[in-house]
Amino acid sequence: MSEKRCISPHVALCAVSSTHRPLSAHRPSSYLFDSTAIHESLKSNKAVVCALSASYISTFAGYPLDSIKSRLQTTRQRVSIPRLALTVYQEEGIVGFYRGLWIPLMTISFVRAASFTIYTSTKEYFRERHWLSRNRVFDASAVGGISGALSGSLISFASAPFELVKVRRQLEYSIAASKGLRLDKAPNTMEAVRDIIRTNGTLGLYTGFRLHFVRDTMGTALYFFEYDGFRYIMGRDALGEQGSTPPWLPIPVSVVPFVCGSLAGVTSWALIYPLDVVKTKVQQRALAGEQRRGVFETFYRLIRGPDPNAPKPILVGLARLYRGLGVSALRSVTTHGLLWTFFDLTASYIDRLPGGKEDQQ
């Protein structure tokens, strides 16, 4: 017989071994989940949760501009951004601006989550060993740059196929035109993947990988180098605590992530932009089945033109190389500003959740 000890003669609740009591005796019938466990899971996976939620919003907002950027980089005629946008709308409708969206939305978002995880883990590794831990802007930027380079190089192996398929979807009509074909309906994403594999084999998904690897490694390193440097200048210390903004730029603290993310996105992208143009051009020619050209030959032809006997002025070539930079800058402001804004908002929300060890003490 099990022993029962009544708490009080007026209370019909007796202490009985919990192993003999049904679950409903512990929790109300309306209980659907363990909020404490969920809060703990969110806290332990904060970088992934923040990166995913922020990436979905920022990717959707900036994708139409990314699509126009890819078209500007590969078109052979000089065309303004409004005119190109109007042409896309007339020929393909609103869907044309979002062609291939689900690839970055569903895959690049997860790649970005992995990238942020590597970035934050590397920074934590440096912090635990007190490497580059002095409270000055160079140390903050250097740790961010090293973490970004490691993140970009590792993630490029997973992101390269998705990037290639995205370029293929965005340039379906121009690739078809280069083959002398006219598309009544562009193939869907899976058809595009099958066509790449059928034409070039499985390794065809890694067409232009070396350029993609260099671009992602350098670009991500520059991006996080600048972002962490800007955040330090704007009042965040080496431990990650945000203080007041400097007197020469008295902006609200809530706007700091957007400002720093936008600046880092625009400046790092401007530096890496020529490499991205060459990569897109190399991939376009490969996807169209045209004769492949080397990186330096592609770069030279973009600068000096196709006729070696009548080279274009260098300034004209540079203007062509940076064609689409304006829309890319606008995309970077939108995407990276929103990315860091929602990243910080989500992180602050998770930090305020109950259920942590400090709440249980």
C-alpha positions in Angstrom: 0.0 0.0 0.0 1.4 3.4 -0.9 1.7 6.0 1.8 -0.4 9.1 1.5 0.2 12.4 3.4 -2.6 14.9 3.2 -1.4 18.5 3.1 -4.4 19.7 5.1 -7.7 18.4 6.2 -9.4 21.0 4.0 -7.4 20.2 0.9 -8.1 17.0 -1.0 -4.6 16.8 -2.5 -2.3 14.2 -1.2 1.3 13.6 -2.0 1.6 10.3 -3.9 4.5 8.9 -5.9 4.5 10.8 -9.2 5.2 7.6 -11.1 1.6 6.4 -10.4 -0.1 9.6 -11.5 -1.4 10.3 -15.0 0.0 13.2 -17.1 -3.2 15.2 -16.7 -2.6 15.3 -12.9 0.6 17.3 -13.6 -0.6 19.6 -16.4 -3.9 21.2 -17.4 -5.8 19.6 -20.3 -5.2 22.7 -22.4 -1.4 22.3 -22.1 0.0 21.8 -25.7 3.8 22.3 -25.3 6.5 22.9 -22.8 7.2 26.6 -23.1 10.3 26.4 -21.0 11.9 23.8 -23.3 11.0 25.9 -26.3 12.5 29.0 -24.8 15.7 27.1 -23.9 15.9 25.7 -27.5 15.5 29.2 -28.9 18.2 30.6 -26.6 20.7 27.7 -27.4 20.1 28.1 -31.2 19.7 31.9 -31.2 22.1 32.5 -34.2 20.2 30.1 -36.4 16.7 31.3 -35.5 17.7 35.0 -35.9 19.4 34.4 -39.3 16.6 32.3 -40.7 13.8 34.8 -39.7 15.8 37.8 -40.8 16.9 36.2 -44.1 13.4 35.3 -45.2 12.2 38.9 -44.9 15.3 40.5 -46.4 15.6 38.0 -49.3 12.0 38.5 -50.3 12.4 42.3 -50.2 15.6 42.5 -52.2 15.0 39.8 -54.8 13.5 41.9 -57.6 16.5 44.2 -57.4 18.8 41.2 -57.6 17.0 39.9 -60.6 17.4 43.2 -62.4 21.1 43.3 -61.4 21.7 39.9 -63.1 20.0 41.1 -66.3 22.0 44.4 -66.4 25.3 42.5 -66.0 24.7 40.3 -69.0 22.7 42.5 -71.5 24.7 43.6 -74.5 22.7 46.8 -75.1 22.9 49.9 -73.0 19.6 50.2 -71.1 18.4 52.1 -68.1 17.1 50.4 -65.0 13.5 51.7 -65.4 13.5 50.7 -69.0 14.7 47.2 -68.2 12.2 46.8 -65.4 9.4 47.9 -67.7 10.6 45.3 -70.3 10.6 42.5 -67.8 7.2 43.5 -66.6 5.8 43.6 -70.2 7.3 40.3 -71.3 7.1 38.3 -68.0 4.8 40.1 -65.7 5.4 40.5 -62.0 6.5 36.9 -61.8 9.5 37.8 -63.9 11.0 39.8 -61.0 10.6 36.8 -58.6 11.6 34.1 -61.1 13.6 31.5 -59.1 12.8 33.2 -55.8 12.1 30.0 -53.9 15.7 28.8 -54.3 17.3 31.6 -52.3 14.2 31.8 -50.0 14.3 28.2 -49.0 18.0 27.3 -49.4 20.1 30.5 -49.3 18.3 31.3 -46.1 19.5 28.1 -44.5 23.0 28.7 -46.0 22.9 32.1 -44.4 21.9 30.6 -41.1 24.9 28.2 -41.3 27.1 31.1 -42.2 26.0 33.2 -39.2 26.5 30.1 -37.0 30.1 29.7 -38.2 30.7 33.5 -37.9 29.3 33.7 -34.3 31.1 30.4 -33.2 34.4 31.6 -34.6 34.0 35.0 -32.8 33.2 33.1 -29.6 36.3 30.9 -30.1 38.5 34.0 -30.3 36.8 35.6 -27.3 37.4 32.5 -25.1 41.1 32.5 -25.9 41.4 36.3 -25.6 42.7 36.6 -29.2 42.4 40.1 -30.7 40.4 41.0 -27.6 41.6 44.5 -27.0 38.8 47.1 -27.0 39.6 48.9 -30.2 38.2 49.0 -33.7 41.0 47.0 -35.4 40.5 44.0 -33.1 36.7 44.0 -33.5 37.0 44.3 -37.3 39.8 41.7 -37.6 37.9 39.1 -35.7 34.8 39.8 -37.8 36.9 39.6 -41.0 38.5 36.3 -40.1 35.2 34.8 -39.0 33.6 36.0 -42.2 36.4 34.5 -44.4 36.0 31.1 -42.8 32.3 31.3 -43.0 32.2 32.3 -46.7 34.8 29.7 -47.8 33.0 26.8 -46.1 29.5 27.8 -47.1 30.5 28.4 -50.8 30.6 24.6 -51.3 26.9 24.3 -50.4 25.7 27.6 -52.0 27.4 27.3 -55.4 24.8 25.0 -57.0 21.9 27.1 -55.7 23.6 30.3 -57.0 24.1 28.7 -60.5 20.5 27.6 -60.7 19.3 31.1 -59.6 21.4 32.7 -62.3 19.9 30.2 -64.8 16.4 31.0 -63.8 17.0 34.8 -63.8 18.6 34.7 -67.3 16.3 32.1 -69.0 15.1 34.4 -71.7 18.6 35.9 -72.5 20.1 32.4 -72.6 17.4 31.2 -74.9 17.9 34.3 -77.2 21.7 33.6 -77.4 20.7 30.1 -78.7 18.4 31.6 -81.2 15.3 30.3 -79.4 12.2 32.0 -78.2 10.6 30.8 -74.9 6.8 30.8 -74.6 7.1 29.6 -71.1 10.3 29.4 -69.0 11.1 26.0 -67.5 10.6 25.6 -63.8 13.4 25.2 -61.3 13.6 21.4 -61.4 13.6 21.4 -65.2 16.5 23.9 -65.1 18.4 21.6 -62.7 17.8 18.6 -64.9 18.9 20.5 -68.0 22.2 21.5 -66.4 22.9 18.0 -65.3 21.9 16.5 -68.7 24.1 19.0 -70.5 27.2 19.1 -68.2 26.8 16.3 -65.7 26.4 16.6 -62.0 29.6 18.7 -61.7 27.9 21.1 -64.1 26.2 22.5 -61.0 29.6 23.8 -59.9 30.2 25.7 -63.1 32.2 28.8 -62.2 32.9 27.4 -58.7 36.4 28.9 -58.4 35.1 32.4 -59.0 32.2 31.7 -56.7 34.6 30.5 -53.9 36.9 33.6 -54.2 33.9 36.0 -54.4 32.2 34.5 -51.3 35.4 34.2 -49.3 36.6 37.7 -50.0 33.1 39.3 -50.0 32.0 37.7 -46.7 35.4 38.6 -45.1 35.0 42.2 -46.2 31.4 42.4 -45.2 31.8 41.2 -41.6 35.1 43.1 -41.2 33.3 46.3 -42.1 30.1 45.5 -40.2 31.8 44.8 -36.9 34.0 47.9 -37.4 31.0 50.1 -38.0 29.2 48.6 -35.0 32.2 49.4 -32.8 32.4 52.9 -34.1 28.6 53.3 -33.4 29.0 52.3 -29.7 29.1 48.5 -29.4 32.0 47.3 -27.3 34.2 44.2 -27.7 31.8 42.1 -25.6 28.9 42.9 -27.9 27.1 45.4 -25.6 25.6 48.3 -27.4 26.2 51.7 -25.8 25.2 55.2 -26.9 26.0 56.4 -30.4 28.8 58.9 -31.0 27.9 62.6 -30.6 28.8 63.3 -34.3 26.0 60.9 -35.4 23.2 61.0 -32.8 20.9 58.4 -34.3 18.5 56.2 -32.3 20.2 52.9 -31.1 17.4 50.9 -32.8 18.5 52.3 -36.2 22.2 51.3 -35.7 21.9 47.7 -37.2 20.2 49.1 -40.3 22.8 51.8 -40.9 25.8 49.5 -40.2 24.3 46.6 -42.3 23.6 48.9 -45.2 27.0 50.5 -45.2 28.8 47.2 -44.9 26.7 45.7 -47.7 27.1 48.6 -50.1 30.9 49.1 -49.6 31.9 45.4 -49.6 29.7 44.7 -52.6 31.2 47.7 -54.5 34.7 46.2 -54.0 33.7 42.7 -55.0 31.3 43.7 -57.8 33.7 43.3 -60.8 34.4 39.7 -59.7 30.7 39.0 -59.5 30.2 40.4 -63.1 32.9 38.1 -64.4 31.4 35.1 -62.6 27.9 35.8 -63.9 29.3 36.2 -67.5 31.3 33.0 -67.3 28.3 31.1 -66.0 26.0 32.6 -68.6 28.2 31.5 -71.5 28.6 28.0 -70.1 24.8 27.7 -69.6 24.2 28.9 -73.1 26.6 26.3 -74.5 28.9 29.0 -76.0 32.7 28.6 -76.2 34.2 29.0 -72.7 36.5 31.9 -72.0 39.0 32.2 -69.2 38.6 34.6 -66.3 41.2 37.0 -67.5 40.0 36.9 -71.1 36.4 37.6 -69.9 37.6 40.4 -67.7 39.7 41.9 -70.6 36.8 41.8 -73.0 34.5 43.4 -70.5 37.0 46.3 -70.1 38.4 46.7 -73.6 35.6 45.2 -75.8 35.6 42.2 -78.1 37.7 43.7 -80.9 41.5 43.6 -79.9 42.2 45.9 -82.9 39.9 48.6 -81.7 39.9 48.5 -77.9 37.5 50.7 -76.0 38.7 53.4 -73.6 39.3 52.0 -70.1 36.9 54.4 -68.5 34.1 53.2 -70.9 35.0 49.6 -70.0 34.9 50.3 -66.3 31.5 51.9 -66.7 30.3 48.7 -68.4 31.9 46.6 -65.7 30.0 48.5 -63.0 26.8 48.5 -64.9 24.0 47.6 -62.5 26.0 48.8 -59.5 23.3 51.4 -58.6 20.6 48.8 -58.4 23.0 46.5 -56.5 23.7 49.2 -54.0 19.9 49.7 -53.5 19.5 46.0 -53.1 22.3 45.9 -50.5 20.8 48.7 -48.5 17.5 47.0 -48.5 18.6 43.4 -47.9 21.5 43.9 -45.4 19.8 46.8 -43.6 16.6 44.7 -43.0 18.7 41.6 -42.3 20.6 43.1 -39.4 17.5 45.0 -38.1 15.4 41.9 -37.9 18.4 39.8 -36.7 18.9 42.2 -33.7 15.1 42.4 -33.0 14.8 38.6 -33.0 17.9 38.3 -30.8 16.5 40.9 -28.3 13.2 39.0 -28.2 14.9 35.7 -27.5 17.1 37.3 -24.8 13.9 38.5 -23.0 12.2 35.1 -23.0 11.8 33.4 -19.6 13.1 30.0 -18.9 16.8 30.7 -18.8 19.0 29.6 -16.0 19.1 33.0 -14.6 15.3 32.9 -14.3 15.4 29.7 -12.4 17.9 30.8 -9.7 
